[in-house]
Amino acid sequence: MQNSKVSDVSQVSPKRLFPAKRRTFAIISHPDAGKTTLTEKLLLYGGAIQMAGQVKARGDRRRTRSDWLEIERSRGISVSSSVMTFEHNGVIFNLLDTPGHADFSEDTYRTLSAVDAAVMVIDAAKGIESQTRKLFEVCRLRDIPIITFINKVDREGIDPLEMLDEIAAGLALDLSVLTWPIGLGTDFRGCCDIYGSRLLLPKETRIDPFGRVKKFNNLDDLLLNSEIEERIVEPAVEGLLLCLEALPKFHHQAFLEGHLSPVIFGSALKEFGVAELLDCLTRWAPDPLPRKAKERSVDPHEKRVTGFVFKVQANMDPNHRDRVAFVRLCSGRFVRGMKLLNVRDRRSLTVSAPIFFFAQQRETLEEAFAGDIVGIPNHGTLRVGDTLTEGEILTFEGIPDFAPEVLRRIGLGDATRTKQLNRGLNDMAEEGVIQIFRPIFGTWPILGAVGTLQLDVLVSRLNQEYGVPIRLDPAPYETARWIVSTNPQRLREFCESYRSSIAEDKNGGLVFLAKNAWTLNRATDEWPDIEFLRVRERS
């Protein structure tokens, strides 16, 4: 694939490309499956960057585009979703790189509400892992089409037929193979592009990255290839023939409905299968899809602008202490300077300095369309879950909050930094890094997180970005649940009975802080007309 690479993000601005197609997709995986490496190679093949760097490279060799927070760079993991917008072959791609670790699943789930397709990355040596399965189920609930990329075939791994059987049975998903590995690990010699009738080979030696292509007429031609040992090519072709006989051919409509997933075997690090994945996204991934609001379904071709906030990020530029809301446009033609209604508080907002993203970099945006991700700088006026329109009262659905698994109290050594602490906590809560619960009868807030790594991020960012070193102490509570009831009187009675365990979240919602599982179970049994919510829709 020939690419005209550009190094300046301003050269890929979507403002000059309409009416190009849009592909808005996320990359999901379990940690260490190679998601961030694949992201960089897609940007490289898409012509958006000139050099893709290894995720764990040091010093000047480290050029990771999507991991830009200090804790991401130091630990080599993604802890925050990031957006990269680029153009390739007349198509505008909005790529959303998501955290793989389960402790940051809230961020990932919200990001999935903003995409039209997903790439599921699976480690060829490990198969389906727990976080992969969870994220797949989220995609299935939302009918998001999925492309499966089986990564690291240049390393020792599970037999491809066994891998396909595990995916099909474990996820109840039909599969259609687009590329096939010729050998695995030390025997890896390349990949077969099935529908393109091409053999994808290393540049020169067998350990080189992808660099050569040979056409073939039929699979028998592969057996006659003098570059590949007979002991390797024969079982590979035999397995491919069994696969083609057992699995269905690719069917576009079945893919769009989420019933069938095209499968690409490859190596992101060695660049095998990356061009084929980009081509698959270009040809088969859907244009912007209709979005469901409580009031009606919104068609992307409608003239009036609608969109929703799925993420808020503070301090993307620490020098300016900025705060940016990530907005997925659902319909209409957005132009710089237009006024939009924030449906939550019924206030109009003039969007005078919208931006589009390339990870931490940004460029001023003049216009955008359905499917695009627009950044709106603001000073706390926009929250996750907010709906923006040109005046119509709509509320988009699908932005969840999850009950925390870990509760902590905060300890501040320097009382003179209280103002900075409160600002930092508010920013982190808006982003979804942590949740803040303020007891009705109490002073210091209780912090909630899905996992302990979220708390590590909080401590790191408060120190790095706000100059506030803190400690986290055990809380007298084990779990939290939002409480709601159709009977306001009973809800008041419950709150009075558990006065010391009632708190408010940052939006004023009532929360029950339970000392342990027994306390929660007892309250649930004794108050059947109270709902104790583990997951709550943003309002």
Secondary structure as a PSIPRED ss2 file (coil, helix, strand):
# PSIPRED VFORMAT (PSIPRED V4.0)

   1 M C   1.000  0.000  0.000
   2 Q C   1.000  0.000  0.000
   3 N C   1.000  0.000  0.000
   4 S C   1.000  0.000  0.000
   5 K C   1.000  0.000  0.000
   6 V C   1.000  0.000  0.000
   7 S C   1.000  0.000  0.000
   8 D C   1.000  0.000  0.000
   9 V H   0.000  1.000  0.000
  10 S H   0.000  1.000  0.000
  11 Q H   0.000  1.000  0.000
  12 V H   0.000  1.000  0.000
  13 S C   1.000  0.000  0.000
  14 P H   0.000  1.000  0.000
  15 K H   0.000  1.000  0.000
  16 R H   0.000  1.000  0.000
  17 L C   1.000  0.000  0.000
  18 F C   1.000  0.000  0.000
  19 P C   1.000  0.000  0.000
  20 A C   1.000  0.000  0.000
  21 K E   0.000  0.000  1.000
  22 R E   0.000  0.000  1.000
  23 R E   0.000  0.000  1.000
  24 T E   0.000  0.000  1.000
  25 F E   0.000  0.000  1.000
  26 A E   0.000  0.000  1.000
  27 I E   0.000  0.000  1.000
  28 I E   0.000  0.000  1.000
  29 S E   0.000  0.000  1.000
  30 H C   1.000  0.000  0.000
  31 P C   1.000  0.000  0.000
  32 D C   1.000  0.000  0.000
  33 A C   1.000  0.000  0.000
  34 G C   1.000  0.000  0.000
  35 K H   0.000  1.000  0.000
  36 T H   0.000  1.000  0.000
  37 T H   0.000  1.000  0.000
  38 L H   0.000  1.000  0.000
  39 T H   0.000  1.000  0.000
  40 E H   0.000  1.000  0.000
  41 K H   0.000  1.000  0.000
  42 L H   0.000  1.000  0.000
  43 L H   0.000  1.000  0.000
  44 L H   0.000  1.000  0.000
  45 Y H   0.000  1.000  0.000
  46 G C   1.000  0.000  0.000
  47 G C   1.000  0.000  0.000
  48 A C   1.000  0.000  0.000
  49 I C   1.000  0.000  0.000
  50 Q C   1.000  0.000  0.000
  51 M C   1.000  0.000  0.000
  52 A C   1.000  0.000  0.000
  53 G C   1.000  0.000  0.000
  54 Q C   1.000  0.000  0.000
  55 V C   1.000  0.000  0.000
  56 K C   1.000  0.000  0.000
  57 A C   1.000  0.000  0.000
  58 R C   1.000  0.000  0.000
  59 G H   0.000  1.000  0.000
  60 D H   0.000  1.000  0.000
  61 R H   0.000  1.000  0.000
  62 R C   1.000  0.000  0.000
  63 R C   1.000  0.000  0.000
  64 T C   1.000  0.000  0.000
  65 R C   1.000  0.000  0.000
  66 S C   1.000  0.000  0.000
  67 D C   1.000  0.000  0.000
  68 W C   1.000  0.000  0.000
  69 L C   1.000  0.000  0.000
  70 E H   0.000  1.000  0.000
  71 I H   0.000  1.000  0.000
  72 E H   0.000  1.000  0.000
  73 R H   0.000  1.000  0.000
  74 S H   0.000  1.000  0.000
  75 R H   0.000  1.000  0.000
  76 G C   1.000  0.000  0.000
  77 I C   1.000  0.000  0.000
  78 S C   1.000  0.000  0.000
  79 V C   1.000  0.000  0.000
  80 S C   1.000  0.000  0.000
  81 S C   1.000  0.000  0.000
  82 S E   0.000  0.000  1.000
  83 V E   0.000  0.000  1.000
  84 M E   0.000  0.000  1.000
  85 T E   0.000  0.000  1.000
  86 F E   0.000  0.000  1.000
  87 E E   0.000  0.000  1.000
  88 H E   0.000  0.000  1.000
  89 N C   1.000  0.000  0.000
  90 G C   1.000  0.000  0.000
  91 V E   0.000  0.000  1.000
  92 I E   0.000  0.000  1.000
  93 F E   0.000  0.000  1.000
  94 N E   0.000  0.000  1.000
  95 L E   0.000  0.000  1.000
  96 L E   0.000  0.000  1.000
  97 D E   0.000  0.000  1.000
  98 T C   1.000  0.000  0.000
  99 P C   1.000  0.000  0.000
 100 G C   1.000  0.000  0.000
 101 H C   1.000  0.000  0.000
 102 A H   0.000  1.000  0.000
 103 D H   0.000  1.000  0.000
 104 F H   0.000  1.000  0.000
 105 S H   0.000  1.000  0.000
 106 E H   0.000  1.000  0.000
 107 D H   0.000  1.000  0.000
 108 T H   0.000  1.000  0.000
 109 Y H   0.000  1.000  0.000
 110 R H   0.000  1.000  0.000
 111 T H   0.000  1.000  0.000
 112 L H   0.000  1.000  0.000
 113 S C   1.000  0.000  0.000
 114 A C   1.000  0.000  0.000
 115 V C   1.000  0.000  0.000
 116 D C   1.000  0.000  0.000
 117 A E   0.000  0.000  1.000
 118 A E   0.000  0.000  1.000
 119 V E   0.000  0.000  1.000
 120 M E   0.000  0.000  1.000
 121 V E   0.000  0.000  1.000
 122 I E   0.000  0.000  1.000
 123 D E   0.000  0.000  1.000
 124 A C   1.000  0.000  0.000
 125 A C   1.000  0.000  0.000
 126 K C   1.000  0.000  0.000
 127 G C   1.000  0.000  0.000
 128 I C   1.000  0.000  0.000
 129 E C   1.000  0.000  0.000
 130 S H   0.000  1.000  0.000
 131 Q H   0.000  1.000  0.000
 132 T H   0.000  1.000  0.000
 133 R H   0.000  1.000  0.000
 134 K H   0.000  1.000  0.000
 135 L H   0.000  1.000  0.000
 136 F H   0.000  1.000  0.000
 137 E H   0.000  1.000  0.000
 138 V H   0.000  1.000  0.000
 139 C H   0.000  1.000  0.000
 140 R H   0.000  1.000  0.000
 141 L H   0.000  1.000  0.000
 142 R C   1.000  0.000  0.000
 143 D C   1.000  0.000  0.000
 144 I C   1.000  0.000  0.000
 145 P C   1.000  0.000  0.000
 146 I E   0.000  0.000  1.000
 147 I E   0.000  0.000  1.000
 148 T E   0.000  0.000  1.000
 149 F E   0.000  0.000  1.000
 150 I E   0.000  0.000  1.000
 151 N E   0.000  0.000  1.000
 152 K C   1.000  0.000  0.000
 153 V C   1.000  0.000  0.000
 154 D C   1.000  0.000  0.000
 155 R C   1.000  0.000  0.000
 156 E C   1.000  0.000  0.000
 157 G C   1.000  0.000  0.000
 158 I C   1.000  0.000  0.000
 159 D C   1.000  0.000  0.000
 160 P H   0.000  1.000  0.000
 161 L H   0.000  1.000  0.000
 162 E H   0.000  1.000  0.000
 163 M H   0.000  1.000  0.000
 164 L H   0.000  1.000  0.000
 165 D H   0.000  1.000  0.000
 166 E H   0.000  1.000  0.000
 167 I H   0.000  1.000  0.000
 168 A H   0.000  1.000  0.000
 169 A H   0.000  1.000  0.000
 170 G H   0.000  1.000  0.000
 171 L H   0.000  1.000  0.000
 172 A C   1.000  0.000  0.000
 173 L C   1.000  0.000  0.000
 174 D E   0.000  0.000  1.000
 175 L E   0.000  0.000  1.000
 176 S E   0.000  0.000  1.000
 177 V E   0.000  0.000  1.000
 178 L C   1.000  0.000  0.000
 179 T E   0.000  0.000  1.000
 180 W E   0.000  0.000  1.000
 181 P E   0.000  0.000  1.000
 182 I E   0.000  0.000  1.000
 183 G C   1.000  0.000  0.000
 184 L C   1.000  0.000  0.000
 185 G H   0.000  1.000  0.000
 186 T H   0.000  1.000  0.000
 187 D H   0.000  1.000  0.000
 188 F C   1.000  0.000  0.000
 189 R C   1.000  0.000  0.000
 190 G E   0.000  0.000  1.000
 191 C E   0.000  0.000  1.000
 192 C E   0.000  0.000  1.000
 193 D E   0.000  0.000  1.000
 194 I C   1.000  0.000  0.000
 195 Y C   1.000  0.000  0.000
 196 G C   1.000  0.000  0.000
 197 S C   1.000  0.000  0.000
 198 R E   0.000  0.000  1.000
 199 L E   0.000  0.000  1.000
 200 L E   0.000  0.000  1.000
 201 L E   0.000  0.000  1.000
 202 P E   0.000  0.000  1.000
 203 K C   1.000  0.000  0.000
 204 E C   1.000  0.000  0.000
 205 T C   1.000  0.000  0.000
 206 R C   1.000  0.000  0.000
 207 I C   1.000  0.000  0.000
 208 D C   1.000  0.000  0.000
 209 P C   1.000  0.000  0.000
 210 F E   0.000  0.000  1.000
 211 G E   0.000  0.000  1.000
 212 R E   0.000  0.000  1.000
 213 V E   0.000  0.000  1.000
 214 K E   0.000  0.000  1.000
 215 K E   0.000  0.000  1.000
 216 F C   1.000  0.000  0.000
 217 N C   1.000  0.000  0.000
 218 N C   1.000  0.000  0.000
 219 L H   0.000  1.000  0.000
 220 D H   0.000  1.000  0.000
 221 D H   0.000  1.000  0.000
 222 L H   0.000  1.000  0.000
 223 L H   0.000  1.000  0.000
 224 L C   1.000  0.000  0.000
 225 N C   1.000  0.000  0.000
 226 S C   1.000  0.000  0.000
 227 E C   1.000  0.000  0.000
 228 I C   1.000  0.000  0.000
 229 E C   1.000  0.000  0.000
 230 E H   0.000  1.000  0.000
 231 R H   0.000  1.000  0.000
 232 I H   0.000  1.000  0.000
 233 V H   0.000  1.000  0.000
 234 E H   0.000  1.000  0.000
 235 P H   0.000  1.000  0.000
 236 A H   0.000  1.000  0.000
 237 V H   0.000  1.000  0.000
 238 E H   0.000  1.000  0.000
 239 G H   0.000  1.000  0.000
 240 L H   0.000  1.000  0.000
 241 L H   0.000  1.000  0.000
 242 L H   0.000  1.000  0.000
 243 C H   0.000  1.000  0.000
 244 L H   0.000  1.000  0.000
 245 E H   0.000  1.000  0.000
 246 A H   0.000  1.000  0.000
 247 L C   1.000  0.000  0.000
 248 P C   1.000  0.000  0.000
 249 K C   1.000  0.000  0.000
 250 F C   1.000  0.000  0.000
 251 H C   1.000  0.000  0.000
 252 H H   0.000  1.000  0.000
 253 Q H   0.000  1.000  0.000
 254 A H   0.000  1.000  0.000
 255 F H   0.000  1.000  0.000
 256 L H   0.000  1.000  0.000
 257 E C   1.000  0.000  0.000
 258 G C   1.000  0.000  0.000
 259 H C   1.000  0.000  0.000
 260 L E   0.000  0.000  1.000
 261 S E   0.000  0.000  1.000
 262 P E   0.000  0.000  1.000
 263 V E   0.000  0.000  1.000
 264 I E   0.000  0.000  1.000
 265 F E   0.000  0.000  1.000
 266 G C   1.000  0.000  0.000
 267 S E   0.000  0.000  1.000
 268 A C   1.000  0.000  0.000
 269 L C   1.000  0.000  0.000
 270 K C   1.000  0.000  0.000
 271 E C   1.000  0.000  0.000
 272 F E   0.000  0.000  1.000
 273 G C   1.000  0.000  0.000
 274 V H   0.000  1.000  0.000
 275 A H   0.000  1.000  0.000
 276 E H   0.000  1.000  0.000
 277 L H   0.000  1.000  0.000
 278 L H   0.000  1.000  0.000
 279 D H   0.000  1.000  0.000
 280 C H   0.000  1.000  0.000
 281 L H   0.000  1.000  0.000
 282 T H   0.000  1.000  0.000
 283 R H   0.000  1.000  0.000
 284 W H   0.000  1.000  0.000
 285 A C   1.000  0.000  0.000
 286 P C   1.000  0.000  0.000
 287 D C   1.000  0.000  0.000
 288 P C   1.000  0.000  0.000
 289 L C   1.000  0.000  0.000
 290 P C   1.000  0.000  0.000
 291 R E   0.000  0.000  1.000
 292 K E   0.000  0.000  1.000
 293 A E   0.000  0.000  1.000
 294 K C   1.000  0.000  0.000
 295 E C   1.000  0.000  0.000
 296 R C   1.000  0.000  0.000
 297 S E   0.000  0.000  1.000
 298 V E   0.000  0.000  1.000
 299 D C   1.000  0.000  0.000
 300 P C   1.000  0.000  0.000
 301 H C   1.000  0.000  0.000
 302 E C   1.000  0.000  0.000
 303 K C   1.000  0.000  0.000
 304 R C   1.000  0.000  0.000
 305 V C   1.000  0.000  0.000
 306 T E   0.000  0.000  1.000
 307 G E   0.000  0.000  1.000
 308 F E   0.000  0.000  1.000
 309 V E   0.000  0.000  1.000
 310 F E   0.000  0.000  1.000
 311 K E   0.000  0.000  1.000
 312 V E   0.000  0.000  1.000
 313 Q E   0.000  0.000  1.000
 314 A E   0.000  0.000  1.000
 315 N C   1.000  0.000  0.000
 316 M C   1.000  0.000  0.000
 317 D C   1.000  0.000  0.000
 318 P C   1.000  0.000  0.000
 319 N C   1.000  0.000  0.000
 320 H C   1.000  0.000  0.000
 321 R C   1.000  0.000  0.000
 322 D C   1.000  0.000  0.000
 323 R E   0.000  0.000  1.000
 324 V E   0.000  0.000  1.000
 325 A E   0.000  0.000  1.000
 326 F E   0.000  0.000  1.000
 327 V E   0.000  0.000  1.000
 328 R E   0.000  0.000  1.000
 329 L E   0.000  0.000  1.000
 330 C E   0.000  0.000  1.000
 331 S E   0.000  0.000  1.000
 332 G C   1.000  0.000  0.000
 333 R E   0.000  0.000  1.000
 334 F E   0.000  0.000  1.000
 335 V E   0.000  0.000  1.000
 336 R C   1.000  0.000  0.000
 337 G C   1.000  0.000  0.000
 338 M C   1.000  0.000  0.000
 339 K E   0.000  0.000  1.000
 340 L E   0.000  0.000  1.000
 341 L E   0.000  0.000  1.000
 342 N E   0.000  0.000  1.000
 343 V C   1.000  0.000  0.000
 344 R C   1.000  0.000  0.000
 345 D C   1.000  0.000  0.000
 346 R C   1.000  0.000  0.000
 347 R E   0.000  0.000  1.000
 348 S E   0.000  0.000  1.000
 349 L E   0.000  0.000  1.000
 350 T E   0.000  0.000  1.000
 351 V C   1.000  0.000  0.000
 352 S C   1.000  0.000  0.000
 353 A C   1.000  0.000  0.000
 354 P C   1.000  0.000  0.000
 355 I E   0.000  0.000  1.000
 356 F E   0.000  0.000  1.000
 357 F E   0.000  0.000  1.000
 358 F E   0.000  0.000  1.000
 359 A C   1.000  0.000  0.000
 360 Q C   1.000  0.000  0.000
 361 Q E   0.000  0.000  1.000
 362 R E   0.000  0.000  1.000
 363 E E   0.000  0.000  1.000
 364 T E   0.000  0.000  1.000
 365 L C   1.000  0.000  0.000
 366 E C   1.000  0.000  0.000
 367 E E   0.000  0.000  1.000
 368 A E   0.000  0.000  1.000
 369 F E   0.000  0.000  1.000
 370 A C   1.000  0.000  0.000
 371 G C   1.000  0.000  0.000
 372 D C   1.000  0.000  0.000
 373 I E   0.000  0.000  1.000
 374 V E   0.000  0.000  1.000
 375 G E   0.000  0.000  1.000
 376 I E   0.000  0.000  1.000
 377 P E   0.000  0.000  1.000
 378 N C   1.000  0.000  0.000
 379 H C   1.000  0.000  0.000
 380 G C   1.000  0.000  0.000
 381 T C   1.000  0.000  0.000
 382 L C   1.000  0.000  0.000
 383 R C   1.000  0.000  0.000
 384 V C   1.000  0.000  0.000
 385 G C   1.000  0.000  0.000
 386 D C   1.000  0.000  0.000
 387 T E   0.000  0.000  1.000
 388 L E   0.000  0.000  1.000
 389 T E   0.000  0.000  1.000
 390 E C   1.000  0.000  0.000
 391 G C   1.000  0.000  0.000
 392 E C   1.000  0.000  0.000
 393 I C   1.000  0.000  0.000
 394 L C   1.000  0.000  0.000
 395 T C   1.000  0.000  0.000
 396 F E   0.000  0.000  1.000
 397 E C   1.000  0.000  0.000
 398 G C   1.000  0.000  0.000
 399 I C   1.000  0.000  0.000
 400 P E   0.000  0.000  1.000
 401 D E   0.000  0.000  1.000
 402 F E   0.000  0.000  1.000
 403 A C   1.000  0.000  0.000
 404 P C   1.000  0.000  0.000
 405 E C   1.000  0.000  0.000
 406 V E   0.000  0.000  1.000
 407 L E   0.000  0.000  1.000
 408 R E   0.000  0.000  1.000
 409 R E   0.000  0.000  1.000
 410 I E   0.000  0.000  1.000
 411 G E   0.000  0.000  1.000
 412 L E   0.000  0.000  1.000
 413 G C   1.000  0.000  0.000
 414 D C   1.000  0.000  0.000
 415 A H   0.000  1.000  0.000
 416 T H   0.000  1.000  0.000
 417 R H   0.000  1.000  0.000
 418 T H   0.000  1.000  0.000
 419 K H   0.000  1.000  0.000
 420 Q H   0.000  1.000  0.000
 421 L H   0.000  1.000  0.000
 422 N H   0.000  1.000  0.000
 423 R H   0.000  1.000  0.000
 424 G H   0.000  1.000  0.000
 425 L H   0.000  1.000  0.000
 426 N H   0.000  1.000  0.000
 427 D H   0.000  1.000  0.000
 428 M H   0.000  1.000  0.000
 429 A H   0.000  1.000  0.000
 430 E H   0.000  1.000  0.000
 431 E H   0.000  1.000  0.000
 432 G C   1.000  0.000  0.000
 433 V C   1.000  0.000  0.000
 434 I C   1.000  0.000  0.000
 435 Q E   0.000  0.000  1.000
 436 I E   0.000  0.000  1.000
 437 F E   0.000  0.000  1.000
 438 R E   0.000  0.000  1.000
 439 P E   0.000  0.000  1.000
 440 I C   1.000  0.000  0.000
 441 F C   1.000  0.000  0.000
 442 G C   1.000  0.000  0.000
 443 T C   1.000  0.000  0.000
 444 W C   1.000  0.000  0.000
 445 P C   1.000  0.000  0.000
 446 I E   0.000  0.000  1.000
 447 L E   0.000  0.000  1.000
 448 G E   0.000  0.000  1.000
 449 A E   0.000  0.000  1.000
 450 V C   1.000  0.000  0.000
 451 G C   1.000  0.000  0.000
 452 T H   0.000  1.000  0.000
 453 L H   0.000  1.000  0.000
 454 Q H   0.000  1.000  0.000
 455 L H   0.000  1.000  0.000
 456 D H   0.000  1.000  0.000
 457 V H   0.000  1.000  0.000
 458 L H   0.000  1.000  0.000
 459 V H   0.000  1.000  0.000
 460 S H   0.000  1.000  0.000
 461 R H   0.000  1.000  0.000
 462 L H   0.000  1.000  0.000
 463 N H   0.000  1.000  0.000
 464 Q H   0.000  1.000  0.000
 465 E H   0.000  1.000  0.000
 466 Y H   0.000  1.000  0.000
 467 G C   1.000  0.000  0.000
 468 V C   1.000  0.000  0.000
 469 P C   1.000  0.000  0.000
 470 I E   0.000  0.000  1.000
 471 R E   0.000  0.000  1.000
 472 L E   0.000  0.000  1.000
 473 D E   0.000  0.000  1.000
 474 P E   0.000  0.000  1.000
 475 A C   1.000  0.000  0.000
 476 P C   1.000  0.000  0.000
 477 Y C   1.000  0.000  0.000
 478 E C   1.000  0.000  0.000
 479 T E   0.000  0.000  1.000
 480 A E   0.000  0.000  1.000
 481 R E   0.000  0.000  1.000
 482 W E   0.000  0.000  1.000
 483 I E   0.000  0.000  1.000
 484 V E   0.000  0.000  1.000
 485 S C   1.000  0.000  0.000
 486 T C   1.000  0.000  0.000
 487 N C   1.000  0.000  0.000
 488 P H   0.000  1.000  0.000
 489 Q H   0.000  1.000  0.000
 490 R H   0.000  1.000  0.000
 491 L H   0.000  1.000  0.000
 492 R H   0.000  1.000  0.000
 493 E H   0.000  1.000  0.000
 494 F H   0.000  1.000  0.000
 495 C H   0.000  1.000  0.000
 496 E H   0.000  1.000  0.000
 497 S H   0.000  1.000  0.000
 498 Y C   1.000  0.000  0.000
 499 R H   0.000  1.000  0.000
 500 S H   0.000  1.000  0.000
 501 S H   0.000  1.000  0.000
 502 I E   0.000  0.000  1.000
 503 A E   0.000  0.000  1.000
 504 E E   0.000  0.000  1.000
 505 D C   1.000  0.000  0.000
 506 K C   1.000  0.000  0.000
 507 N C   1.000  0.000  0.000
 508 G C   1.000  0.000  0.000
 509 G C   1.000  0.000  0.000
 510 L E   0.000  0.000  1.000
 511 V E   0.000  0.000  1.000
 512 F E   0.000  0.000  1.000
 513 L E   0.000  0.000  1.000
 514 A E   0.000  0.000  1.000
 515 K C   1.000  0.000  0.000
 516 N C   1.000  0.000  0.000
 517 A H   0.000  1.000  0.000
 518 W H   0.000  1.000  0.000
 519 T H   0.000  1.000  0.000
 520 L H   0.000  1.000  0.000
 521 N H   0.000  1.000  0.000
 522 R H   0.000  1.000  0.000
 523 A H   0.000  1.000  0.000
 524 T H   0.000  1.000  0.000
 525 D H   0.000  1.000  0.000
 526 E H   0.000  1.000  0.000
 527 W C   1.000  0.000  0.000
 528 P C   1.000  0.000  0.000
 529 D C   1.000  0.000  0.000
 530 I C   1.000  0.000  0.000
 531 E E   0.000  0.000  1.000
 532 F E   0.000  0.000  1.000
 533 L E   0.000  0.000  1.000
 534 R C   1.000  0.000  0.000
 535 V E   0.000  0.000  1.000
 536 R E   0.000  0.000  1.000
 537 E E   0.000  0.000  1.000
 538 R C   1.000  0.000  0.000
 539 S C   1.000  0.000  0.000
